[in-house]
Structure formats: structure tokens, C-alpha cells
Amino acid sequence: MTERKMNSSNNRLYHMGNTLRNFRKHKGMTIEQLAEALSVSTRMIYNYENGKNIISLETIVLMYERNIFERTLEELVDSFIIEIFK
């Protein structure tokens, strides 16, 4: 992968993670609480928030199904995918 593509990809992952962090903090949740709500490890949430892992569509749907952030599926997809990958 070229350096330019890597920087673009890293930037997108960072923004995706930042969005998750902002949603979590707005909800008043800890990393541990969010991890439990999504049935993942705290390490996974940490990696999401720090741009080390991409948040899958499956995880976004799970956020919706479990009503973690009290947003519609459309709002979550827009926040985590459309706005970031424009």
C-alpha cells in the first residue's frame, strides 16, 4: 500500500474511533461498559477508539439493535461510514 493510501486509511480509522469515543462519552459510558454492551473485549474498544481497528458494519448494526447510543441505524451508518469515507 502506498504511503498516501496508508495515511488516508489511518486518518479514516482515527475519525471513526474518535466518533465512537465521542458517542461513548456523551452517553456517559466507560470503555468497559461499552465493551460489555457489545460483547467484545475492552482491548477491542480501545483499538477502535485509537484507530487501530475498523468498526465493522456488523458492530454498527449491533450498536443499533442494542440501542446503545439511542440513534437510528441510518444515523449510525452515516456517522461511522458515510461521513468518514466521503
Residue pairs with C-beta under 8 A, 6 or more apart in sequence:
1 9
10 51
12 84
12 85
13 51
13 52
13 53
13 54
14 50
14 51
15 84
16 48
16 51
16 54
16 55
16 80
16 84
17 48
17 49
17 50
17 51
17 52
17 55
18 49
18 51
19 79
19 80
19 83
19 84
20 45
20 48
20 49
20 55
20 80
21 49
23 69
23 79
24 30
24 31
24 34
24 45
24 49
26 69
27 68
27 69
27 70
29 37
29 68
31 42
31 45
31 46
31 49
32 42
34 45
34 68
35 41
35 42
35 44
35 45
37 66
37 68
38 44
38 45
38 59
38 62
38 63
38 66
38 68
39 62
40 59
44 53
46 52
47 53
48 55
55 80
57 77
57 81
60 73
60 76
60 77
60 80
60 81
61 73
63 69
63 71
63 76
64 71
64 72
64 73
64 76
69 76
71 79
